[in-house]
Amino acid sequence: MDEVLVRLKVQLDLQEWPDVYMFKFIVPNDSERLAQVTALFNESSDIVMHPSKTGKYISVSAKELMLDVDSILEKYEQAAKINGLIAL
């Protein structure tokens, strides 16, 4: 686990779970990558997308009920495999 995820884990361990967690990503405006990002979440997730001014990128915010900290970190690890994705 990289240093950023270790710091995030420390912060998230202070909260009580299950709870709703908001993921925020920026991805290139490409249908394949957008499909990969949305596939990370289930049908009950609240997903909102906004294009950048130039249209080159899409910001993706997703709220999902997460059961524990490890499931959040796992989702970030899956997202890191998407080429060009930036996690906020």
Backbone as numpy.savetxt, mean C-alpha at the origin, in Angstrom:
# Nx Ny Nz CAx CAy CAz Cx Cy Cz
14.00 -8.11 6.50 13.13 -6.94 6.50 14.04 -5.71 6.50
13.74 -4.74 5.62 14.61 -3.58 5.55 14.32 -2.60 6.70
15.21 -1.63 6.83 15.17 -0.70 7.95 13.87 0.11 8.03
13.32 0.49 6.89 12.08 1.27 6.87 10.93 0.44 7.45
10.85 -0.82 7.07 9.78 -1.68 7.58 9.97 -1.98 9.07
11.21 -2.05 9.52 11.47 -2.27 10.94 10.95 -1.07 11.75
11.23 0.15 11.26 10.74 1.35 11.95 9.21 1.42 11.92
8.62 1.05 10.79 7.17 1.04 10.69 6.57 0.03 11.67
7.19 -1.12 11.77 6.70 -2.15 12.70 6.69 -1.63 14.14
7.73 -0.93 14.52 7.81 -0.37 15.88 6.65 0.59 16.12
6.36 1.45 15.13 5.26 2.41 15.27 3.92 1.70 15.32
3.72 0.73 14.44 2.44 0.03 14.36 2.18 -0.84 15.58
3.24 -1.34 16.20 3.07 -2.17 17.39 2.46 -1.38 18.55
2.50 -0.06 18.48 1.92 0.78 19.54 0.40 0.88 19.42
-0.14 0.50 18.28 -1.58 0.58 18.05 -2.24 -0.76 18.35
-3.57 -0.72 18.51 -4.31 -1.95 18.73 -4.88 -2.45 17.41
-4.79 -3.76 17.22 -5.27 -4.40 15.99 -6.30 -5.45 16.35
-7.27 -5.71 15.50 -7.47 -5.21 14.13 -7.95 -3.76 14.09
-7.62 -3.10 12.97 -8.00 -1.71 12.74 -7.89 -1.45 11.24
-8.50 -0.34 10.82 -8.40 0.05 9.41 -7.06 0.76 9.21
-6.35 0.37 8.17 -5.04 0.96 7.86 -5.10 1.52 6.44
-4.49 2.69 6.24 -4.46 3.29 4.90 -3.07 3.12 4.28
-3.06 2.46 3.14 -1.84 2.31 2.34 -1.84 3.42 1.29
-0.67 4.00 1.02 -0.55 5.02 -0.02 0.64 4.67 -0.90
0.37 4.64 -2.20 1.40 4.32 -3.18 1.32 5.30 -4.34
2.44 5.46 -5.02 2.49 6.18 -6.30 3.05 5.19 -7.31
2.35 5.04 -8.43 2.79 4.09 -9.45 2.73 4.78 -10.82
3.59 4.34 -11.74 3.48 4.85 -13.10 2.09 4.55 -13.67
1.58 5.44 -14.49 0.25 5.29 -15.07 0.30 4.23 -16.16
0.21 3.00 -15.73 0.32 1.84 -16.61 -0.71 0.83 -16.13
-1.55 0.36 -17.01 -2.66 -0.50 -16.60 -2.18 -1.78 -15.91
-1.07 -2.34 -16.34 -0.56 -3.57 -15.72 -0.15 -3.31 -14.27
0.57 -2.21 -14.04 1.01 -1.91 -12.68 -0.16 -1.51 -11.78
-1.12 -0.79 -12.33 -2.31 -0.45 -11.55 -3.06 -1.72 -11.15
-3.14 -2.67 -12.06 -3.80 -3.94 -11.76 -3.04 -4.70 -10.67
-1.72 -4.65 -10.70 -0.92 -5.31 -9.67 -1.16 -4.68 -8.29
-1.26 -3.36 -8.26 -1.49 -2.67 -6.98 -2.88 -2.99 -6.45
-3.88 -2.89 -7.29 -5.24 -3.14 -6.80 -5.43 -4.61 -6.41
-4.65 -5.51 -7.02 -4.73 -6.93 -6.66 -4.22 -7.21 -5.25
-3.49 -6.26 -4.67 -3.00 -6.44 -3.30 -4.13 -6.38 -2.28
-5.27 -5.81 -2.68 -6.35 -5.55 -1.74 -7.58 -6.38 -2.08
-8.47 -6.53 -1.09 -9.68 -7.32 -1.31 -10.84 -6.44 -1.77
-11.96 -7.07 -2.08 -13.12 -6.35 -2.63 -13.70 -5.34 -1.66
-13.54 -5.57 -0.37 -14.11 -4.64 0.62 -13.20 -3.44 0.90
-12.02 -3.41 0.32 -11.11 -2.28 0.52 -11.63 -1.05 -0.20
-11.40 0.09 0.41 -11.78 1.38 -0.17 -10.56 1.93 -0.92
-10.58 1.84 -2.26 -9.44 2.25 -3.08 -9.79 3.51 -3.85
-8.90 4.53 -3.73 -9.09 5.80 -4.43 -7.83 6.07 -5.25
-8.03 6.45 -6.52 -6.90 6.75 -7.40 -7.00 8.17 -7.93
-5.84 8.85 -7.98 -5.79 10.21 -8.52 -4.59 10.31 -9.46
-4.80 10.79 -10.69 -3.65 10.97 -11.59 -2.84 12.20 -11.20
-1.55 12.19 -11.54 -0.72 13.37 -11.33 -1.09 14.43 -12.36
-0.57 15.62 -12.20 -0.87 16.71 -13.14 -0.52 16.34 -14.58
0.63 15.69 -14.73 1.08 15.33 -16.08 0.46 14.02 -16.57
-0.13 13.26 -15.65 -0.74 12.00 -16.03 0.24 10.84 -16.10
1.51 11.09 -15.75 2.51 10.02 -15.80 2.37 9.04 -14.64
1.82 9.52 -13.54 1.72 8.70 -12.33 0.30 8.71 -11.79
0.00 7.71 -10.98 -1.29 7.62 -10.30 -0.99 7.41 -8.82
-1.66 8.20 -7.98 -1.56 7.93 -6.54 -2.72 6.99 -6.19
-2.39 5.98 -5.40 -3.37 4.99 -5.00 -3.42 4.98 -3.47
-4.60 5.26 -2.92 -4.82 5.16 -1.48 -5.82 4.04 -1.26
-5.50 3.16 -0.34 -6.39 2.03 -0.07 -6.54 1.85 1.43
-7.79 1.84 1.88 -8.09 1.56 3.28 -8.59 0.12 3.38
-7.99 -0.61 4.29 -8.38 -2.01 4.46 -8.31 -2.38 5.94
-9.23 -3.21 6.37 -9.20 -3.71 7.74 -8.06 -4.72 7.85
-7.10 -4.39 8.70 -5.94 -5.26 8.86 -6.00 -5.91 10.24
-5.69 -7.18 10.30 -5.81 -7.93 11.54 -4.63 -7.74 12.48
-3.43 -7.55 11.88 -2.25 -7.39 12.72 -1.14 -6.68 11.94
-0.07 -6.36 12.66 1.05 -5.62 12.07 1.74 -6.44 10.99
1.90 -7.72 11.23 2.61 -8.56 10.25 1.90 -8.60 8.90
0.57 -8.56 8.89 -0.16 -8.56 7.61 0.05 -7.25 6.86
0.24 -6.16 7.58 0.54 -4.87 6.94 1.92 -4.92 6.31
2.89 -5.40 7.06 4.27 -5.48 6.56 4.35 -6.42 5.36
3.59 -7.50 5.39 3.57 -8.45 4.27 3.05 -7.77 3.01
2.03 -6.93 3.17 1.47 -6.23 2.01 2.49 -5.26 1.42
3.24 -4.56 2.29 4.30 -3.67 1.80 5.40 -4.46 1.08
5.73 -5.64 1.58 6.74 -6.46 0.92 6.26 -6.93 -0.45
4.97 -7.26 -0.57 4.40 -7.64 -1.87 4.42 -6.43 -2.82
4.06 -5.26 -2.29 4.02 -4.05 -3.12 5.41 -3.68 -3.63
6.44 -3.93 -2.83 7.81 -3.59 -3.21 8.26 -4.34 -4.46
7.59 -5.43 -4.79 7.93 -6.22 -5.98 7.40 -5.60 -7.27
6.53 -4.59 -7.14 5.94 -3.95 -8.33 6.92 -2.90 -8.84
7.36 -3.07 -10.06 8.34 -2.18 -10.66 7.84 -0.73 -10.73
8.62 0.20 -10.20 8.28 1.61 -10.29 7.39 2.13 -9.18
6.94 1.25 -8.27 6.06 1.65 -7.19 6.82 2.38 -6.09
6.23 3.45 -5.58 6.77 4.18 -4.43 5.75 4.08 -3.32
6.17 3.57 -2.17 5.27 3.49 -1.00 5.49 4.75 -0.16
4.37 5.34 0.24 4.46 6.54 1.07 4.13 6.22 2.52
